[in-house]
């Protein structure tokens, strides 16, 4: 199996033979890249495999996973392809590296958060949890995709109160939808725009460590 995406992989320095490790797949925002995401989770690098997935479509000096018709309106065919390719990539990486398939996490910002939530809804319990930062779930995903139950999927979702790209109302609506699907949702607001504050980072790191039973 080949990878549909360029990616960076960071293995724990003191990798033990025959041990399986929890993994975090990071998904960046539109126009960014996989290296911009690593800093968010670098403090976990001793205990997790961290795999940064780069979007396969160039955009300016960065990349994206799919293009848009307009803000909040993905080109459906490109979005569908990205969801399928990312699910395949997760399987590819699980087979290639010493990944514990019962502790697979996705962490995405903006476009990456949109994809992380969509993958949670379509992969269900194949994922242990997701972190979705400043994103939303497209309506066609909720109404037209074959969804799996996410009662066993842990979710940390956050949003900036002053986000000018996706207004905070969207954060509340997204959290309410997820909370209807599972009781395992942590939702937090931060006094930021379309970005991730230090407090937000500290909270998500603590959440992942606790959820993966590392504290």
NORWOZI-V707634 format. One record per residue. N is the residue number from 1. SS is DSSP state (H for helix, E for strand, - for the rest). BURIAL is I if it has 24 or more other C-alpha atoms within 12 Angstrom, else O. D_CENTER is the distance of its C-alpha to the mean C-alpha in Angstrom with 2 decimals. Layout:
BEGIN
n->N ss->SS burial->BURIAL d_center->D_CENTER
n->N ss->SS burial->BURIAL d_center->D_CENTER
END
This chain:
BEGIN
n->1 ss->- burial->O d_center->22.21
n->2 ss->- burial->O d_center->21.06
n->3 ss->- burial->O d_center->17.76
n->4 ss->- burial->I d_center->17.08
n->5 ss->- burial->I d_center->15.18
n->6 ss->- burial->I d_center->16.40
n->7 ss->E burial->I d_center->14.47
n->8 ss->E burial->I d_center->15.27
n->9 ss->E burial->I d_center->15.56
n->10 ss->E burial->I d_center->16.73
n->11 ss->- burial->I d_center->18.67
n->12 ss->- burial->I d_center->20.27
n->13 ss->- burial->O d_center->23.65
n->14 ss->- burial->O d_center->25.68
n->15 ss->- burial->O d_center->24.26
n->16 ss->- burial->O d_center->26.38
n->17 ss->- burial->O d_center->27.72
n->18 ss->- burial->O d_center->26.97
n->19 ss->- burial->O d_center->24.22
n->20 ss->- burial->I d_center->20.76
n->21 ss->E burial->I d_center->17.90
n->22 ss->E burial->I d_center->14.57
n->23 ss->E burial->I d_center->11.73
n->24 ss->E burial->I d_center->8.47
n->25 ss->E burial->I d_center->6.77
n->26 ss->E burial->I d_center->5.75
n->27 ss->E burial->I d_center->5.45
n->28 ss->- burial->I d_center->8.29
n->29 ss->- burial->I d_center->10.23
n->30 ss->- burial->I d_center->13.33
n->31 ss->- burial->I d_center->16.06
n->32 ss->E burial->I d_center->14.34
n->33 ss->- burial->I d_center->13.63
n->34 ss->H burial->I d_center->11.90
n->35 ss->H burial->I d_center->14.52
n->36 ss->H burial->I d_center->13.80
n->37 ss->H burial->I d_center->10.54
n->38 ss->H burial->I d_center->12.51
n->39 ss->H burial->O d_center->14.66
n->40 ss->H burial->I d_center->12.19
n->41 ss->H burial->I d_center->12.02
n->42 ss->H burial->I d_center->15.38
n->43 ss->H burial->O d_center->17.25
n->44 ss->H burial->I d_center->15.63
n->45 ss->- burial->I d_center->16.81
n->46 ss->- burial->O d_center->19.92
n->47 ss->- burial->I d_center->18.35
n->48 ss->E burial->I d_center->15.11
n->49 ss->E burial->I d_center->14.61
n->50 ss->E burial->I d_center->12.07
n->51 ss->E burial->I d_center->11.20
n->52 ss->E burial->I d_center->10.28
n->53 ss->E burial->I d_center->10.14
n->54 ss->- burial->I d_center->12.37
n->55 ss->- burial->I d_center->12.84
n->56 ss->- burial->I d_center->16.19
n->57 ss->E burial->I d_center->17.88
n->58 ss->E burial->O d_center->19.67
n->59 ss->E burial->O d_center->19.78
n->60 ss->- burial->O d_center->22.25
n->61 ss->- burial->O d_center->21.63
n->62 ss->E burial->O d_center->17.92
n->63 ss->E burial->I d_center->15.88
n->64 ss->E burial->I d_center->13.93
n->65 ss->- burial->I d_center->12.54
n->66 ss->- burial->I d_center->14.96
n->67 ss->- burial->I d_center->17.74
n->68 ss->E burial->O d_center->18.92
n->69 ss->E burial->O d_center->22.27
n->70 ss->E burial->O d_center->21.91
n->71 ss->- burial->O d_center->19.51
n->72 ss->- burial->I d_center->17.30
n->73 ss->E burial->O d_center->18.91
n->74 ss->E burial->I d_center->17.14
n->75 ss->- burial->O d_center->19.59
n->76 ss->H burial->O d_center->19.22
n->77 ss->H burial->O d_center->20.22
n->78 ss->H burial->O d_center->17.80
n->79 ss->H burial->I d_center->14.84
n->80 ss->H burial->I d_center->16.11
n->81 ss->H burial->O d_center->16.52
n->82 ss->H burial->I d_center->13.03
n->83 ss->H burial->I d_center->11.72
n->84 ss->H burial->O d_center->14.57
n->85 ss->H burial->I d_center->14.24
n->86 ss->H burial->I d_center->10.64
n->87 ss->H burial->I d_center->11.82
n->88 ss->H burial->O d_center->14.85
n->89 ss->H burial->I d_center->13.25
n->90 ss->H burial->I d_center->11.61
n->91 ss->H burial->I d_center->15.19
n->92 ss->H burial->O d_center->16.78
n->93 ss->H burial->I d_center->15.21
n->94 ss->H burial->I d_center->16.00
n->95 ss->H burial->O d_center->19.53
n->96 ss->H burial->O d_center->19.95
n->97 ss->- burial->I d_center->18.95
n->98 ss->- burial->I d_center->19.94
n->99 ss->E burial->I d_center->16.76
n->100 ss->E burial->I d_center->17.27
n->101 ss->E burial->I d_center->16.01
n->102 ss->E burial->I d_center->16.23
n->103 ss->E burial->I d_center->13.75
n->104 ss->E burial->I d_center->10.60
n->105 ss->E burial->I d_center->7.35
n->106 ss->E burial->I d_center->3.68
n->107 ss->E burial->I d_center->3.08
n->108 ss->E burial->I d_center->3.25
n->109 ss->E burial->I d_center->6.92
n->110 ss->- burial->I d_center->9.24
n->111 ss->H burial->I d_center->9.12
n->112 ss->H burial->I d_center->5.60
n->113 ss->H burial->I d_center->5.06
n->114 ss->H burial->I d_center->7.74
n->115 ss->H burial->I d_center->6.60
n->116 ss->H burial->I d_center->3.77
n->117 ss->H burial->I d_center->6.93
n->118 ss->H burial->I d_center->9.21
n->119 ss->H burial->I d_center->8.34
n->120 ss->H burial->I d_center->8.83
n->121 ss->H burial->I d_center->11.98
n->122 ss->H burial->I d_center->13.18
n->123 ss->H burial->I d_center->12.63
n->124 ss->H burial->I d_center->13.56
n->125 ss->H burial->I d_center->14.78
n->126 ss->H burial->I d_center->13.81
n->127 ss->- burial->I d_center->10.69
n->128 ss->- burial->I d_center->11.68
n->129 ss->E burial->I d_center->8.95
n->130 ss->E burial->I d_center->5.60
n->131 ss->E burial->I d_center->5.51
n->132 ss->E burial->I d_center->5.63
n->133 ss->E burial->I d_center->8.11
n->134 ss->- burial->I d_center->10.84
n->135 ss->- burial->I d_center->9.87
n->136 ss->- burial->I d_center->11.71
n->137 ss->- burial->I d_center->12.29
n->138 ss->- burial->I d_center->15.00
n->139 ss->H burial->O d_center->18.26
n->140 ss->H burial->O d_center->18.86
n->141 ss->H burial->I d_center->15.86
n->142 ss->H burial->O d_center->17.45
n->143 ss->H burial->O d_center->20.91
n->144 ss->H burial->O d_center->20.96
n->145 ss->- burial->O d_center->18.23
n->146 ss->- burial->O d_center->19.21
n->147 ss->- burial->O d_center->17.10
n->148 ss->- burial->O d_center->17.00
n->149 ss->- burial->O d_center->17.53
n->150 ss->- burial->I d_center->14.75
n->151 ss->- burial->I d_center->17.41
n->152 ss->- burial->I d_center->16.40
n->153 ss->- burial->I d_center->12.63
n->154 ss->E burial->I d_center->12.03
n->155 ss->E burial->I d_center->9.99
n->156 ss->E burial->I d_center->9.99
n->157 ss->E burial->I d_center->10.01
n->158 ss->E burial->I d_center->11.97
n->159 ss->E burial->I d_center->13.93
n->160 ss->E burial->I d_center->16.73
n->161 ss->- burial->I d_center->20.13
n->162 ss->- burial->O d_center->21.41
n->163 ss->- burial->I d_center->18.58
n->164 ss->- burial->O d_center->20.75
n->165 ss->- burial->I d_center->18.18
n->166 ss->- burial->I d_center->16.77
n->167 ss->- burial->I d_center->19.51
n->168 ss->H burial->I d_center->18.99
n->169 ss->H burial->O d_center->20.43
n->170 ss->H burial->I d_center->17.33
n->171 ss->H burial->I d_center->15.33
n->172 ss->H burial->I d_center->18.08
n->173 ss->H burial->I d_center->18.21
n->174 ss->H burial->I d_center->14.57
n->175 ss->H burial->I d_center->14.98
n->176 ss->H burial->O d_center->18.31
n->177 ss->H burial->I d_center->17.09
n->178 ss->H burial->I d_center->14.55
n->179 ss->H burial->O d_center->17.41
n->180 ss->H burial->O d_center->19.67
n->181 ss->H burial->I d_center->17.67
n->182 ss->- burial->I d_center->17.25
n->183 ss->- burial->O d_center->18.82
n->184 ss->- burial->O d_center->15.98
n->185 ss->E burial->I d_center->14.36
n->186 ss->E burial->I d_center->14.62
n->187 ss->E burial->I d_center->14.74
n->188 ss->E burial->I d_center->16.02
n->189 ss->E burial->I d_center->17.54
n->190 ss->E burial->I d_center->18.46
n->191 ss->- burial->O d_center->21.42
n->192 ss->- burial->I d_center->19.56
n->193 ss->- burial->O d_center->18.96
n->194 ss->- burial->I d_center->15.92
n->195 ss->- burial->I d_center->14.73
n->196 ss->- burial->I d_center->13.82
n->197 ss->- burial->O d_center->17.00
n->198 ss->H burial->O d_center->18.17
n->199 ss->H burial->O d_center->18.48
n->200 ss->H burial->I d_center->14.89
n->201 ss->H burial->I d_center->13.94
n->202 ss->H burial->O d_center->16.61
n->203 ss->H burial->I d_center->15.55
n->204 ss->H burial->I d_center->11.96
n->205 ss->H burial->I d_center->13.56
n->206 ss->H burial->O d_center->16.23
n->207 ss->H burial->I d_center->14.11
n->208 ss->H burial->I d_center->12.28
n->209 ss->H burial->I d_center->15.76
n->210 ss->H burial->O d_center->17.42
n->211 ss->H burial->I d_center->15.20
n->212 ss->- burial->I d_center->15.58
n->213 ss->- burial->O d_center->19.29
n->214 ss->- burial->O d_center->19.74
n->215 ss->- burial->O d_center->21.66
END
